[in-house]
Amino acid sequence: MTADSQEIERELLQQRLEMRERQIDAVHRVSAALYSKNDLDTILRETLHVGLEVVGAPVGSILLYDKARRRLIFRYVVGKTELIGLEIDPEEDLTGRAASAFRTGKSLLTVNINKEGYNARFDRATGFHTESIMTVPLKIMGGETIGVMQALNKMGSDFTEDDQELMEIVGSLASISIMNFRLAEEAKLAAVARAMGDLGHDIKNALTPVETTVSTTLEAFIFPLLSDIDNLDPNQFSSIEEYQATVLNLVEPLREWIPEMQQAMTDGCGDIREMVSEIADYIKGASATNMQRHDIGLVLQEKLRRLRVVALNRKVTLHVEGLTQAPYFPFDSRLVGRAISNLINNALNAIKDAVMKGELEYRSEGYNIWVRLSTNHEGEFPVGNYCQLEVQDDGPGIPEVVLNSLFTSQTISTTQGGTGIGTRFVKSVADSHGGEVGVVSERGKGARFWLKLPLDQEITFR
């Protein structure tokens, strides 16, 4: 090998090394720029700024493909910001570089637009003069193209194939970040959808005491009162005072019922208002487990007060045990309260449904639900150091096929109108507290659900 050829070889090697260093630097810079970015606008901004800087271009843009509209849309622009929001039809635009790179999935290097030609409509719209264009497709795994990135008018020299390779590296990393963001957003939407299902189910439960109270007020008080008043014969009374006393006596049961009715209506509307507020929190992404010290006995008593009218209407007696030893410890009273309501509502609905279907014999003495609180302060969770809530009924029991699916995404419900959402929600409450949930049941002998929560929780503030 001659001295000249050796010198040429060294120069080529030096150029390759310099190119490799530029590539490595580009990877580091775009990775650092995109690391932990969690909104699409920031990802696009950081990507384009790094890409333009590594190739030495002052102007550029990122266009993303909108599948629903079948259009490429300018999402972020450096130098010609009035383009943001404008659209390109990649199927109709046969001369534009962005449309062509998107259709073919291949990069395009246009060193001199005067010789090679281009679609000048965006220059005419902005007053900008394009001299050279480099366009690279943004592609994800599997080869799908999700958009394009362009750099215009390199400073001091022409775009090279090395520049194109650098821009493709930046584009590849950006594509991964964009898809990760989209997957995360889809996961959030799925979580919101599940939360909406949970809240919709619990709003229906919260309406039950309200509906029952209204029905009881009408059927047990208002309609009988109106009938009795209609049947009164003023002529049978010796004085107006006697007539007034009789009417007041007829009205007295309603007067005594009104405070309980008012409390039930207030409680039910309060629960619904709170859950509607939670819907807004989920949509804003502000929902979180709020651990504060509470008396779980008070939370339980409040939920029982709301459900006693429903239980009475269905000839079910609610028995409560262990309230005097109710612990005071950190938990999310909103979530745990809803879990308690779900478990008791499930028991009430199981009894009602089984009686209507003839699967449970009608009992003139009625049915029973036992709600128990117990605490173990010794040892480590889950063997010790816990508060356990149990809801047991003497209803029909749970079929084995349903029992095996409880607390899973495949929960089955055999109760009329049931969805299985209630038990899944109880499982999610246990999980969010680092707790446990379980059930024991035998056909014809009722069911016993339990929710076990650790007494040691880190307090959080909202």
C-alpha positions in Angstrom: 0.0 0.0 0.0 1.4 3.4 -1.0 1.8 6.3 1.3 -1.0 8.1 -0.6 -3.4 5.2 -0.2 -2.5 4.9 3.5 -3.2 8.6 3.9 -6.6 8.2 2.2 -7.4 5.2 4.4 -6.5 7.2 7.5 -8.8 10.0 6.3 -11.7 7.7 5.6 -11.2 6.0 9.0 -11.1 9.4 10.7 -14.3 10.4 8.9 -16.0 7.2 10.0 -14.8 7.7 13.6 -16.1 11.3 13.6 -19.4 10.1 12.2 -19.7 7.4 14.9 -19.0 10.0 17.5 -21.7 12.2 16.1 -24.1 9.3 16.1 -23.3 8.4 19.7 -23.6 12.1 20.7 -27.0 12.3 19.0 -28.2 9.2 20.8 -27.1 10.5 24.2 -28.6 14.0 23.5 -31.9 12.8 22.3 -32.1 10.1 25.0 -31.4 12.8 27.7 -33.9 15.1 26.1 -36.7 12.5 26.0 -35.9 10.8 29.3 -39.0 10.9 31.6 -40.9 13.2 29.3 -44.6 12.5 29.8 -46.4 14.8 27.5 -46.5 14.6 23.7 -45.8 18.3 23.1 -42.6 18.1 25.1 -41.5 15.0 23.3 -42.0 16.6 19.9 -40.3 19.8 21.0 -37.2 18.1 22.4 -36.9 15.7 19.4 -37.1 18.4 16.8 -34.6 20.8 18.6 -32.1 18.0 19.1 -32.5 16.7 15.5 -32.1 20.1 13.9 -29.1 20.9 16.1 -27.2 17.7 15.2 -27.6 18.3 11.5 -27.1 22.0 11.6 -30.5 23.1 10.3 -32.3 26.2 11.6 -35.8 25.2 10.4 -37.8 22.0 10.6 -41.0 20.3 11.6 -42.6 17.1 12.8 -45.9 15.9 11.3 -47.9 13.1 12.8 -50.4 10.9 11.0 -54.0 11.1 12.2 -55.6 7.8 11.3 -59.2 9.0 11.8 -58.7 12.0 9.5 -56.2 10.2 7.2 -54.0 13.3 7.3 -50.5 14.3 8.2 -50.7 17.2 10.6 -48.0 19.7 11.5 -47.6 19.1 15.3 -44.4 21.0 16.1 -42.5 23.5 14.0 -39.3 25.5 14.4 -39.0 28.6 12.2 -42.5 28.5 10.5 -44.9 28.2 13.5 -47.9 29.3 11.4 -47.8 25.8 9.9 -48.9 24.2 13.2 -52.2 22.5 12.7 -52.1 22.5 8.9 -52.8 19.2 7.1 -51.4 17.2 4.2 -53.3 14.4 2.5 -50.5 11.8 1.9 -52.6 10.0 -0.6 -53.4 13.0 -2.8 -50.1 15.0 -2.4 -47.9 13.3 -5.0 -45.1 16.0 -5.1 -44.6 16.8 -1.4 -41.6 15.3 0.3 -43.4 14.7 3.6 -46.3 12.8 1.9 -43.8 10.8 -0.2 -41.6 9.8 2.8 -44.7 8.8 4.7 -46.1 6.7 1.9 -42.9 4.9 1.1 -41.4 4.8 4.6 -38.1 5.9 3.1 -36.0 9.0 3.8 -35.6 11.7 1.1 -32.6 14.0 0.7 -33.3 17.0 -1.5 -30.0 19.0 -1.8 -31.2 21.6 -4.3 -34.9 22.2 -4.7 -34.3 24.4 -7.8 -33.0 21.4 -9.6 -35.1 18.6 -8.1 -38.4 20.5 -7.6 -40.9 20.4 -4.6 -44.3 21.4 -3.5 -44.0 25.1 -2.8 -47.5 25.7 -1.3 -46.3 26.0 2.2 -43.6 28.5 1.2 -46.3 30.6 -0.5 -48.4 30.4 2.7 -45.5 31.5 5.0 -43.3 33.6 2.8 -40.4 31.2 3.6 -37.9 30.2 0.9 -36.9 26.6 1.0 -33.5 25.7 -0.5 -32.9 22.1 0.7 -35.0 19.5 2.5 -34.2 16.4 4.4 -37.2 14.2 5.3 -37.1 11.1 7.5 -40.1 8.8 8.3 -41.0 8.2 12.0 -41.4 4.5 12.2 -42.2 2.1 15.0 -41.6 -1.6 15.5 -43.2 -3.6 12.7 -42.5 -0.9 10.2 -45.6 1.3 10.6 -45.0 4.9 9.8 -46.6 7.3 12.3 -45.3 10.6 10.9 -42.3 12.4 9.4 -39.6 14.8 10.5 -38.1 17.4 8.3 -35.0 19.7 8.4 -34.7 22.6 6.0 -31.8 24.8 4.7 -28.7 23.4 6.4 -26.3 26.2 7.3 -23.0 26.5 5.6 -23.2 23.4 3.4 -25.6 20.8 1.9 -27.3 18.0 3.7 -25.3 14.7 3.4 -26.1 11.0 3.8 -24.4 11.2 7.2 -26.9 13.9 8.2 -29.7 11.7 7.0 -28.4 8.8 9.1 -28.1 11.0 12.2 -31.7 12.3 11.7 -33.0 8.7 11.3 -31.4 7.8 14.6 -33.1 10.8 16.3 -36.4 9.8 14.6 -36.2 6.2 15.7 -35.7 7.2 19.3 -38.5 9.8 19.0 -40.8 7.2 17.5 -40.3 4.9 20.5 -41.1 7.8 22.9 -44.2 8.8 21.0 -45.5 5.3 21.0 -44.7 4.8 24.7 -46.6 8.0 25.4 -49.6 6.8 23.3 -49.6 3.4 25.0 -49.5 5.1 28.4 -52.4 7.3 27.4 -54.4 4.3 26.3 -53.6 2.6 29.6 -54.9 5.7 31.4 -58.0 5.7 29.3 -58.6 2.0 30.2 -58.1 2.8 33.9 -60.5 5.7 33.6 -63.0 3.4 31.9 -62.7 0.8 34.7 -63.0 3.5 37.3 -66.2 4.9 35.5 -67.6 1.4 35.6 -66.9 1.1 39.3 -68.4 4.5 40.1 -71.4 3.9 37.9 -72.1 0.7 39.8 -71.7 2.4 43.1 -73.9 5.4 42.1 -76.6 2.8 41.3 -76.1 1.3 44.8 -76.3 4.8 46.3 -79.6 5.4 44.5 -81.1 2.3 46.1 -81.6 3.8 49.6 -83.0 6.9 48.0 -85.5 5.0 45.9 -86.4 2.7 48.8 -87.0 5.7 51.0 -89.2 7.4 48.5 -91.2 4.2 47.9 -91.6 3.6 51.7 -92.7 7.2 52.2 -95.3 6.9 49.5 -96.6 3.4 50.2 -96.3 3.3 54.0 -97.2 6.8 54.9 -98.5 9.2 52.1 -101.0 6.9 50.3 -102.5 5.4 53.6 -102.7 8.9 55.0 -104.5 10.3 52.0 -106.9 7.3 52.0 -107.7 7.8 55.7 -108.3 11.5 55.2 -110.6 10.9 52.2 -112.6 8.4 54.3 -113.1 10.8 57.2 -116.7 12.0 57.5 -116.8 15.5 59.1 -120.4 14.8 60.2 -119.2 12.1 62.6 -117.3 14.6 64.7 -118.9 16.7 67.4 -116.6 19.7 66.9 -113.9 21.1 64.6 -111.4 20.5 67.4 -112.1 16.8 67.4 -111.8 16.7 63.6 -108.4 18.5 63.8 -107.2 16.2 66.5 -108.1 13.1 64.4 -106.3 14.5 61.3 -103.2 15.4 63.4 -103.2 11.9 64.9 -103.3 10.4 61.3 -100.4 12.7 60.3 -98.2 11.8 63.3 -96.5 8.7 61.8 -95.5 10.7 58.8 -94.2 13.5 61.0 -92.1 10.9 63.0 -90.8 9.4 59.7 -89.7 12.6 58.1 -86.3 13.0 59.9 -85.3 9.5 58.9 -86.5 10.1 55.3 -84.6 13.4 55.2 -81.4 11.8 56.5 -81.6 9.0 54.0 -82.2 11.4 51.1 -79.3 13.6 52.3 -77.0 10.7 52.7 -77.8 9.2 49.3 -77.4 12.6 47.5 -74.2 13.2 49.4 -72.8 9.9 48.2 -73.8 10.5 44.6 -72.3 14.0 44.7 -69.0 12.7 46.1 -68.8 10.0 43.4 -69.6 12.5 40.6 -66.7 14.6 42.0 -64.5 11.4 41.8 -65.4 11.1 38.1 -64.0 14.6 37.5 -60.9 13.6 39.5 -60.4 10.4 37.4 -60.7 12.4 34.2 -58.2 15.0 35.4 -55.9 12.2 36.6 -56.0 13.6 40.1 -57.5 10.5 41.8 -55.2 8.9 44.4 -55.4 6.8 47.6 -55.8 9.3 50.4 -54.5 7.7 53.6 -55.6 9.6 56.7 -56.3 8.4 60.3 -60.0 7.5 60.7 -62.3 5.6 63.1 -63.4 2.7 60.9 -66.3 2.1 63.2 -67.7 5.5 62.4 -67.3 4.9 58.7 -69.1 1.5 59.1 -72.0 3.1 61.1 -72.5 5.8 58.5 -72.8 3.2 55.7 -75.1 1.0 57.7 -77.4 4.0 58.4 -77.8 4.5 54.7 -78.6 0.8 54.1 -81.0 0.1 57.0 -84.1 1.3 55.1 -83.2 -1.0 52.2 -82.6 -3.9 54.6 -85.9 -3.3 56.5 -87.8 -3.1 53.2 -86.4 -6.5 52.3 -87.0 -8.1 55.7 -83.3 -8.3 56.4 -81.9 -7.7 59.9 -78.4 -6.1 60.0 -76.4 -7.3 63.0 -73.2 -5.4 63.9 -70.4 -6.8 66.1 -67.1 -5.4 67.3 -67.8 -1.7 67.0 -66.6 -1.0 70.5 -63.1 -2.3 69.6 -63.1 -0.4 66.2 -59.5 0.8 65.5 -58.3 4.2 64.6 -55.7 3.9 61.8 -54.7 5.3 58.4 -56.9 4.3 55.5 -58.9 5.9 52.6 -62.3 6.4 54.2 -63.9 7.1 50.8 -62.7 3.9 49.2 -63.1 1.7 52.2 -66.6 3.1 52.8 -67.5 2.2 49.2 -66.1 -1.3 49.7 -68.2 -1.7 52.8 -71.3 -0.6 50.9 -70.6 -2.9 48.0 -70.2 -6.0 50.3 -73.5 -5.2 52.2 -75.4 -4.4 49.0 -74.1 -7.6 47.4 -75.5 -9.6 50.3 -78.9 -7.7 50.2 -79.2 -8.2 46.4 -78.2 -11.9 46.6 -81.0 -12.6 49.2 -83.6 -10.6 47.2 -82.7 -12.2 43.9 -82.7 -15.8 45.4 -86.1 -15.3 46.9 -87.5 -13.9 43.6 -86.1 -16.9 41.7 -87.4 -19.4 44.3 -83.9 -20.5 45.1 -84.2 -19.3 48.7 -87.3 -20.3 50.8 -89.4 -17.3 51.9 -89.0 -16.9 55.7 -91.6 -14.9 57.6 -89.1 -14.0 60.2 -86.8 -12.6 57.5 -83.1 -13.0 56.8 -79.9 -11.8 58.4 -76.6 -10.1 57.5 -73.8 -9.9 60.1 -71.2 -7.2 59.9 -68.2 -7.8 62.1 -65.1 -5.8 62.9 -62.0 -7.4 64.5 -58.5 -6.2 65.2 -55.2 -8.0 65.8 -52.4 -5.7 67.0 -49.8 -8.4 67.4 -47.3 -9.7 64.9 -46.8 -8.8 61.2 -49.4 -8.4 58.5 -51.2 -10.5 57.2 -50.9 -12.9 60.2 -51.3 -10.0 62.7 -51.3 -6.2 62.8 -54.6 -5.9 60.9 -58.2 -4.7 61.0 -60.6 -7.2 59.4 -64.1 -6.4 58.2 -66.5 -9.3 57.6 -69.9 -9.4 55.9 -71.8 -12.7 56.3 -75.3 -13.5 55.3 -77.7 -16.5 55.5 -78.7 -16.2 51.9 -78.4 -18.7 49.0 -74.6 -19.0 48.9 -72.4 -18.6 45.8 -72.3 -21.2 43.0 -68.8 -22.7 42.5 -68.4 -21.3 39.0 -69.0 -17.8 40.4 -66.9 -18.3 43.5 -63.9 -19.2 41.4 -64.2 -16.0 39.3 -64.6 -13.6 42.2 -62.1 -10.7 42.5 -60.8 -11.4 39.0 -61.3 -9.5 35.7 -63.5 -12.5 34.6 -66.0 -12.1 37.5 -69.3 -13.7 36.8 -72.6 -12.6 38.4 -75.8 -14.6 38.5 -77.8 -11.9 40.3 -80.3 -10.2 38.1 -78.7 -6.9 36.8 -75.4 -7.9 38.5 -72.1 -7.2 36.8 -69.4 -8.4 39.2 -68.0 -4.9 39.3 -68.7 -4.7 43.1 -66.4 -7.5 44.1 -63.7 -6.4 41.7 -63.8 -2.9 43.3 -63.4 -4.4 46.8 -60.3 -6.3 45.5 -58.9 -3.0 44.1 -59.4 -1.3 47.5 -57.6 -4.2 49.2 -54.8 -3.9 46.7 -54.5 -0.1 47.1 -54.1 -0.6 50.9 -51.7 -3.5 50.6 -54.5 -5.6 52.1 -56.3 -8.9 51.4 -59.8 -9.9 50.5 -61.5 -13.3 50.4 -64.7 -15.2 50.6 -66.0 -18.5 52.0 -69.3 -19.9 50.8 -71.4 -23.0 50.5 -74.6 -23.4 48.5 -77.6 -23.0 50.7 -75.6 -21.8 53.7 -74.8 -18.2 52.8 -71.5 -16.5 52.2 -68.9 -14.7 54.3 -66.7 -12.0 52.7 -63.7 -10.5 54.5 -61.5 -7.5 53.9 -58.3 -7.3 55.8 -56.3 -4.0 56.0 -52.9 -3.5 57.6 -52.9 -1.1 60.6 -49.6 0.5 59.5 -50.0 2.8 56.5 -48.1 5.8 55.4 -50.2 8.9 55.8 -50.7 10.9 52.6 -52.1 14.4 52.0 -54.1 15.8 49.1 
